[in-house]
Amino acid sequence: MKETFVISWNPFKKKFLFKRIFGMEANKDLLLAFLNVLFRGRKQIEDLHYNKNEHVGVADRYLSM
């Protein structure tokens, strides 16, 4: 009899793994390839820039108060 295994991923693990794989400058080529496959030729991403912060502009809002 064949056993079946069901893997359940919670949203936090998915987000962590996505950031771990695609969120590093060293894996930039993987992210570019992944995004270009998602666009299926409608758009072509040639380069991208990694920010040091996930939320752009949040620090500026608190510093101006």
C-alpha positions, -999 to +999 in steps of 0.1 A: +000+000+000+013+034-010+015+061+017+008+097+009+024+126+027+008+160+028+031+189+035+013+219+051+031+252+049+020+281+071+022+316+056+051+326+078+073+297+065+064+306+029+073+343+034+106+333+051+116+308+024+107+333-004+128+360+012+156+335+020+158+323-016+150+355-036+158+383-011+196+381-013+218+399-038+236+367-045+204+351-058+195+381-080+196+360-112+171+335-097+146+363-089+150+378-124+144+345-140+114+338-117+098+372-124+103+369-162+087+335-162+057+350-143+053+377-169+054+352-198+071+375-222+046+404-217+073+423-199+111+417-196+129+426-164+166+432-171+178+444-137+166+452-102+178+469-071+177+456-036+168+480-008+183+476+027+148+480+042+117+461+035+095+492+041+108+522+023+101+555+039+090+544+073+122+557+091+118+591+074+082+594+087+094+590+123+125+611+120+105+641+108+082+642+139 
